[in-house]
Amino acid sequence: MESNSELNRLEKYMAIDHELQRAKRIHSKYPKDMLKQLIIMQKEVGEVTKAVLHYIDGCGPIEDVKMELKQTAAMCMRMLENLKTDEKYVEEQMTDTYLPEQDMKDSD
């Protein structure tokens, strides 16, 4: 039993990796900006939501839910692979990113 579930889990990981490699081939350019990466990942989350709602309403197969989950997991992995954590990158992102606190300081 245990080895069967382990094999099942590995098959799912392989399917996610396959989807990740496919996405890299199709979309070879990937944004460096973390917020743009997050938007891509969130788009996939929205597609999971849509597939789940269609499945619950009886107008979509469970295979669509599984496919969208694999695509979402692949985009999570792609974002994780591309994370930059060095100080210079963080400073660059902070200067290019809108921060609500800036408006509050400007209005004083």
C-alpha positions as CSV (number, residue, x, y, z in Angstrom):
1,M,0.0,0.0,0.0
2,E,2.7,2.5,1.0
3,S,4.8,2.1,-2.1
4,N,1.7,2.4,-4.3
5,S,0.8,5.8,-2.8
6,E,4.5,6.9,-3.1
7,L,4.4,5.9,-6.8
8,N,1.1,7.8,-7.2
9,R,2.7,10.9,-5.6
10,L,5.8,10.7,-7.8
11,E,3.6,10.4,-10.9
12,K,1.9,13.7,-9.9
13,Y,5.2,15.4,-9.4
14,M,6.4,14.2,-12.8
15,A,3.2,15.5,-14.4
16,I,3.9,18.9,-12.7
17,D,7.5,18.9,-13.9
18,H,6.3,18.0,-17.4
19,E,3.9,20.9,-17.4
20,L,6.7,23.2,-16.1
21,Q,9.0,22.2,-19.0
22,R,6.2,22.6,-21.5
23,A,5.5,26.1,-20.2
24,K,9.2,27.1,-20.4
25,R,9.2,26.0,-24.0
26,I,6.1,27.8,-25.0
27,H,6.8,30.9,-22.9
28,S,10.6,31.1,-22.9
29,K,10.5,34.8,-21.7
30,Y,9.6,35.0,-18.0
31,P,9.4,38.3,-16.2
32,K,12.1,39.2,-13.6
33,D,9.6,41.3,-11.7
34,M,8.2,39.3,-8.8
35,L,4.8,41.0,-9.0
36,K,4.5,40.1,-12.6
37,Q,5.4,36.5,-11.8
38,L,2.7,36.5,-9.0
39,I,0.1,37.8,-11.5
40,I,0.9,34.9,-13.8
41,M,0.6,32.4,-11.0
42,Q,-2.6,34.0,-9.7
43,K,-4.1,33.8,-13.2
44,E,-3.6,30.0,-13.0
45,V,-5.3,30.0,-9.6
46,G,-8.3,31.7,-11.2
47,E,-8.4,29.0,-13.8
48,V,-8.5,26.4,-11.0
49,T,-11.4,28.2,-9.5
50,K,-13.3,28.3,-12.8
51,A,-12.7,24.6,-13.4
52,V,-13.9,23.7,-9.9
53,L,-17.0,25.8,-10.3
54,H,-17.7,24.2,-13.7
55,Y,-17.2,20.7,-12.2
56,I,-19.5,21.4,-9.2
57,D,-22.2,22.8,-11.6
58,G,-21.9,19.6,-13.7
59,C,-20.7,21.3,-16.8
60,G,-17.0,20.4,-16.6
61,P,-14.9,17.2,-16.0
62,I,-12.7,16.6,-13.0
63,E,-9.8,16.2,-15.6
64,D,-10.0,20.0,-16.2
65,V,-9.6,20.6,-12.4
66,K,-6.5,18.3,-12.4
67,M,-5.0,20.0,-15.5
68,E,-5.4,23.4,-14.0
69,L,-4.0,22.3,-10.7
70,K,-0.9,21.0,-12.5
71,Q,-0.5,24.2,-14.4
72,T,-0.8,26.2,-11.2
73,A,1.7,24.1,-9.4
74,A,4.1,24.5,-12.4
75,M,3.8,28.3,-12.2
76,C,4.5,28.1,-8.5
77,M,7.6,26.1,-9.2
78,R,8.6,28.5,-11.9
79,M,8.3,31.5,-9.6
80,L,10.2,29.6,-6.9
81,E,13.0,28.8,-9.3
82,N,13.3,32.5,-10.3
83,L,13.2,34.0,-6.9
84,K,15.9,36.5,-6.3
85,T,16.7,37.3,-2.7
86,D,19.8,39.4,-2.9
87,E,19.7,42.9,-1.3
88,K,20.3,44.8,-4.6
89,Y,17.4,43.1,-6.3
90,V,15.1,43.8,-3.3
91,E,16.1,47.5,-3.3
92,E,15.5,47.7,-7.1
93,Q,12.1,46.2,-6.7
94,M,11.2,48.6,-3.9
95,T,12.0,51.6,-6.0
96,D,9.9,50.3,-8.9
97,T,7.0,49.2,-6.8
98,Y,4.1,51.4,-5.6
99,L,3.9,51.6,-1.8
100,P,0.7,53.2,-0.3
101,E,2.8,54.7,2.5
102,Q,4.4,57.0,0.0
103,D,1.1,58.7,-0.7
104,M,0.4,59.2,3.0
105,K,3.9,60.8,3.5
106,D,3.3,63.1,0.4
107,S,0.0,64.3,1.7
108,D,1.4,65.5,5.1
